[in-house]
Amino acid sequence: MFRRTFWFTAGAAAGVWATTKVNRKLKQLTPESLAAQAANKAIDAGHRLKDFALDVRDGMGQREEELNDALGLNSPDVLELPPQRRFAALDNPLKNALGATRPTHHHTKYSYNRNEDH
């Protein structure tokens, strides 16, 4: 008799445990629960992406400082660019290097582009 009572109680406990487990899983698979889980995962992914971007930005700043130190750009006596040695080539397009003016082109009905087919 004790044996039957033991197995009856063990079976009832196993049934309650299995029913509870199945009900929990079914609640996790409802559309509302799935939407909440997806939203939580998206938020977590956003936080990880933000942390990655901040790490990249910190690394860029550190590397920029290393390059500036290597190139001597962080020194207090920053050298300025040398003055311009030549005048701009197109200041006056009608003057050549000797100061003489060249004649202007007379506009004709023909195109100056030799590659045109017409």
LUMLUMNU-452874 format. One record per residue: x, y, z of N, C-alpha, C in turn; residue in three letters. Coordinates in steps of 0.05 Angstrom, whole numbers, m for minus. Example, Ala and Ser with C-alpha at 12.3 -4.5 7.8 and 13.67 -1.06 7.14 Angstrom:
! LUMLUMNU-452874
n_xx, n_yy, n_zz, ca_xx, ca_yy, ca_zz, c_xx, c_yy, c_zz, residuo
264, m114, 156, 246, m90, 156, 264, m66, 156, ALA
257, m45, 142, 273, m21, 143, 258, 1, 157, SER
This chain:
! LUMLUMNU-452874
n_xx, n_yy, n_zz, ca_xx, ca_yy, ca_zz, c_xx, c_yy, c_zz, residuo
16, m23, 0, 0, 0, 0, 17, 25, 0, MET
39, 24, 15, 57, 48, 15, 70, 51, m13, PHE
74, 28, m25, 87, 30, m51, 68, 44, m71, ARG
43, 37, m71, 23, 50, m89, 20, 80, m82, ARG
20, 87, m57, 18, 115, m49, 43, 130, m58, THR
66, 118, m55, 91, 131, m64, 90, 137, m94, PHE
83, 116, m110, 83, 120, m139, 60, 139, m148, TRP
38, 138, m134, 16, 157, m141, 25, 186, m136, PHE
38, 190, m113, 48, 217, m106, 70, 226, m126, THR
88, 207, m132, 110, 214, m151, 99, 221, m179, ALA
78, 206, m188, 66, 212, m213, 51, 238, m214, GLY
37, 244, m191, 23, 270, m190, 43, 293, m189, ALA
65, 290, m175, 85, 311, m174, 98, 315, m202, ALA
103, 293, m216, 115, 295, m243, 95, 309, m262, ALA
69, 303, m259, 49, 315, m275, 46, 345, m270, GLY
47, 353, m245, 46, 381, m238, 71, 396, m249, VAL
94, 384, m246, 119, 396, m255, 118, 399, m286, TRP
109, 378, m300, 108, 380, m330, 88, 400, m339, ALA
65, 401, m326, 44, 421, m333, 54, 449, m329, THR
67, 454, m307, 78, 481, m301, 99, 488, m322, THR
116, 469, m329, 137, 475, m348, 125, 481, m376, LYS
105, 466, m384, 93, 471, m410, 78, 498, m411, VAL
64, 504, m389, 50, 530, m388, 69, 554, m389, ASN
92, 551, m376, 112, 573, m377, 122, 576, m406, ARG
128, 554, m419, 138, 555, m447, 117, 567, m465, LYS
91, 560, m461, 70, 571, m478, 67, 601, m474, LEU
70, 610, m449, 69, 639, m444, 92, 654, m457, LYS
115, 641, m459, 138, 653, m472, 134, 655, m502, GLN
117, 638, m514, 113, 638, m543, 89, 654, m552, LEU
76, 669, m534, 54, 686, m542, 65, 710, m558, THR
50, 722, m576, 60, 744, m592, 70, 768, m575, PRO
56, 774, m553, 64, 796, m536, 92, 790, m524, GLU
95, 766, m514, 120, 758, m502, 143, 759, m522, SER
137, 748, m546, 158, 748, m567, 166, 777, m575, LEU
146, 795, m576, 152, 823, m583, 169, 836, m561, ALA
162, 830, m536, 178, 841, m514, 207, 830, m514, ALA
210, 804, m520, 237, 793, m521, 253, 805, m544, GLN
240, 809, m567, 254, 821, m590, 261, 850, m584, ALA
244, 865, m570, 250, 892, m563, 274, 893, m544, ALA
274, 875, m525, 297, 874, m506, 323, 867, m519, ASN
322, 849, m538, 346, 842, m553, 356, 864, m571, LYS
337, 879, m582, 344, 902, m599, 357, 924, m582, ALA
346, 928, m558, 358, 948, m540, 386, 940, m532, ILE
390, 914, m525, 416, 905, m518, 436, 907, m541, ASP
427, 901, m565, 444, 904, m589, 451, 933, m593, ALA
433, 951, m589, 438, 980, m592, 459, 989, m571, GLY
457, 979, m547, 477, 987, m526, 504, 976, m534, HIS
505, 951, m544, 531, 940, m552, 543, 956, m575, ARG
526, 964, m594, 536, 979, m617, 546, 1006, m608, LEU
532, 1019, m590, 540, 1045, m580, 567, 1042, m565, LYS
570, 1022, m549, 595, 1017, m535, 618, 1013, m555, ASP
612, 997, m576, 633, 993, m597, 641, 1019, m610, PHE
621, 1036, m617, 627, 1061, m630, 643, 1079, m612, ALA
637, 1079, m586, 653, 1095, m567, 681, 1085, m565, LEU
684, 1059, m565, 711, 1047, m564, 727, 1054, m589, ASP
714, 1054, m612, 727, 1061, m637, 735, 1090, m636, VAL
717, 1108, m627, 724, 1136, m625, 747, 1141, m606, ARG
748, 1127, m583, 771, 1130, m565, 797, 1121, m578, ASP
795, 1098, m593, 819, 1088, m607, 828, 1107, m629, GLY
809, 1120, m642, 816, 1140, m663, 831, 1163, m650, MET
821, 1173, m628, 834, 1196, m615, 862, 1189, m605, GLY
864, 1165, m594, 890, 1156, m585, 910, 1153, m608, GLN
901, 1142, m630, 918, 1138, m653, 925, 1166, m665, ARG
906, 1184, m665, 912, 1211, m676, 933, 1225, m659, GLU
932, 1221, m633, 952, 1233, m615, 980, 1220, m621, GLU
980, 1194, m625, 1005, 1180, m631, 1017, 1191, m657, GLU
1000, 1194, m677, 1010, 1204, m703, 1019, 1233, m701, LEU
1005, 1249, m686, 1013, 1277, m682, 1040, 1279, m667, ASN
1044, 1261, m647, 1070, 1261, m634, 1092, 1252, m652, ASP
1086, 1231, m669, 1106, 1221, m687, 1114, 1242, m708, ALA
1094, 1258, m717, 1100, 1278, m738, 1108, 1305, m726, LEU
1108, 1307, m700, 1116, 1332, m687, 1096, 1354, m689, GLY
1071, 1347, m692, 1050, 1367, m694, 1040, 1378, m667, LEU
1048, 1364, m645, 1039, 1373, m619, 1060, 1391, m606, ASN
1082, 1397, m620, 1102, 1414, m608, 1092, 1443, m606, SER
1101, 1458, m586, 1091, 1485, m582, 1099, 1504, m604, PRO
1122, 1500, m617, 1131, 1518, m638, 1123, 1507, m665, ASP
1098, 1511, m672, 1087, 1501, m697, 1097, 1519, m720, VAL
1110, 1507, m739, 1120, 1522, m762, 1098, 1529, m781, LEU
1100, 1552, m793, 1080, 1560, m812, 1089, 1552, m840, GLU
1071, 1552, m859, 1078, 1545, m886, 1095, 1567, m898, LEU
1114, 1559, m916, 1130, 1580, m929, 1113, 1598, m947, PRO
1123, 1622, m953, 1107, 1640, m970, 1105, 1629, m998, PRO
1085, 1638, m1013, 1081, 1630, m1040, 1104, 1641, m1058, GLN
1116, 1623, m1074, 1139, 1632, m1090, 1131, 1641, m1118, ARG
1109, 1631, m1128, 1100, 1638, m1155, 1072, 1650, m1154, ARG
1067, 1665, m1174, 1040, 1676, m1176, 1022, 1654, m1187, PHE
997, 1657, m1183, 978, 1637, m1193, 979, 1637, m1224, ALA
977, 1613, m1235, 980, 1610, m1264, 958, 1624, m1279, ALA
935, 1626, m1268, 912, 1636, m1282, 903, 1664, m1272, LEU
922, 1680, m1262, 915, 1707, m1253, 904, 1723, m1277, ASP
919, 1723, m1298, 910, 1736, m1323, 915, 1717, m1345, ASN
895, 1704, m1355, 899, 1683, m1375, 909, 1694, m1402, PRO
908, 1720, m1406, 917, 1731, m1432, 947, 1738, m1431, LEU
959, 1737, m1408, 988, 1743, m1406, 1004, 1717, m1404, LYS
1026, 1716, m1418, 1043, 1693, m1415, 1065, 1699, m1395, ASN
1085, 1683, m1392, 1106, 1686, m1372, 1122, 1712, m1376, ALA
1124, 1722, m1401, 1140, 1745, m1407, 1124, 1771, m1404, LEU
1098, 1768, m1399, 1082, 1792, m1395, 1068, 1800, m1421, GLY
1073, 1786, m1443, 1060, 1793, m1468, 1032, 1782, m1468, ALA
1014, 1795, m1481, 986, 1785, m1483, 984, 1768, m1508, THR
967, 1748, m1507, 962, 1732, m1530, 936, 1740, m1542, ARG
933, 1735, m1567, 909, 1743, m1581, 885, 1726, m1572, PRO
862, 1738, m1571, 838, 1722, m1564, 829, 1707, m1588, THR
815, 1685, m1584, 805, 1668, m1606, 780, 1681, m1616, HIS
778, 1680, m1642, 753, 1690, m1655, 734, 1667, m1655, HIS
710, 1671, m1647, 690, 1650, m1646, 678, 1646, m1673, HIS
679, 1621, m1682, 668, 1613, m1708, 644, 1595, m1703, THR
632, 1587, m1725, 610, 1569, m1723, 619, 1540, m1719, LYS
645, 1535, m1721, 655, 1508, m1717, 664, 1504, m1688, TYR
661, 1480, m1679, 670, 1474, m1652, 700, 1469, m1651, SER
712, 1475, m1628, 740, 1470, m1625, 746, 1442, m1617, TYR
726, 1426, m1611, 729, 1399, m1602, 731, 1382, m1627, ASN
755, 1370, m1632, 759, 1354, m1656, 747, 1326, m1653, ARG
738, 1319, m1630, 728, 1292, m1626, 698, 1290, m1631, ASN
685, 1312, m1637, 657, 1311, m1642, 651, 1298, m1669, GLU
630, 1283, m1671, 623, 1269, m1696, 608, 1287, m1716, ASP
598, 1309, m1708, 582, 1325, m1727, 596, 1351, m1735, HIS
